[in-house]
Amino acid sequence: MPWSEFLIIFAICAGSIILFRTVPMLALAGHELPEGITSALSFIPAAAFAALVANDLFKPDVWASATGLWPALLPFVAALPVVICALKTTSLALCIVVGCAAYALLMLV
């Protein structure tokens, strides 16, 4: 790809990112959003995190591989202590530590 084409694509991408991220922020500055919208927007971080977790838990290629049942069940078994930790502490950092530790210990089995 020639540099001229790259610079055109880069300029269009940068311009659209600036436009779609800054214009709404500047337009809503100083305004109070309705309670329903604020409540709905508060679910975005949890939904994004759930999508990332679900992507790691449900991998169709693991179930079809010939490596056995344990590699497919390993993420689910490691997720159990994380769910318990999340319900008890509601700390994202502690859940990450518990999840990494559980996965590491299960990899040794």
N, C-alpha and C positions, 0 to 999 in steps of 0.2 A: 504494500500500500504506500503510495507516495505521501510525503510529508504534508502536502497541501490538503489532501483528503483527510488525513488524520487530524490536522488542525481544525478543519471544518467540523468534523464529528465531535472533537473535543470541545469546541466552542458551543456547539448546540447542546451537548450534555451538560456542560458547566452552566450555561444560561438557563436551561430548564430546571436544574437543581436549585439554583439561586432563586428563580422565579417561584417555584412551587413550595419552597421552604420558607422564604423570607416574606413574601407578600401576605400570606395568611397571618403570620406572626405580627407583622406591622399593622395589618387591618384590624386585628383583634386586640391590639395593645390598648390597655385602659378600659376595656369592656369586660363586664361580668357575663360569663356563659350561663345559660340556664342549668338548673340542677340536673335535669335528665341527661344533658349532653356531658356535663362534668362527670356524672356517674358512669356513663357509657365509656368515656375516655379513660377512666381509671382501670378498666379491664384490659387495656391494650398490653401492658407489660406481662400480666399473667398469661394472656393468650399467646403472646410471642414465645414465652418460656415453655408453655405447654406444647407448642408446635415443635420446638427444638427437641424436647424430650421425647415426644411421640415419634419423631423422625428417627431417633436412635433406638427406640424400643421395637418398633415394627419394621423390620427389614425383611422383605419377602425372599431375598436371595439367601438369607441364613437358613430359612426353613427348607429350602430346596437343595441345599448343599449336602454332601455326603459326610459331613463332619460329625453328625450326631445331634442329639437333642440338647445336650448341655450348652453348646455355644448359643443356641437360640434362646434358652431359658436364663442364661447368665444375666442379661440386663434386667430382666424382671425380678430375679432374686436379689440383685443389688439394689433395685428400686424400693424394695420393701422397707429396709431401715430408713431410707430417705423419706418415705411417706410418713413413717412413725415420727421421725425427727421433725418434719414439717408441721404435723398436727400438734406436737407438744411445744415446739419452740417458735415457730413461724420465722425462723432466721434463715435467710437465703445462704449466707456464708457458711453457717453450720451444716446446712443440708448439702452443700457442695463438698465440704470436708468429709462428711459421713458417706456420701455417695462414692467419692474417690477411694476412701478407705475400704468400703464394702466391695467395690469392684476389684481392687488390688488383692484383697484377701481371697476373694472367690477365684481369681485367676491362678492363685497358688494351689487350689484344690484340684 
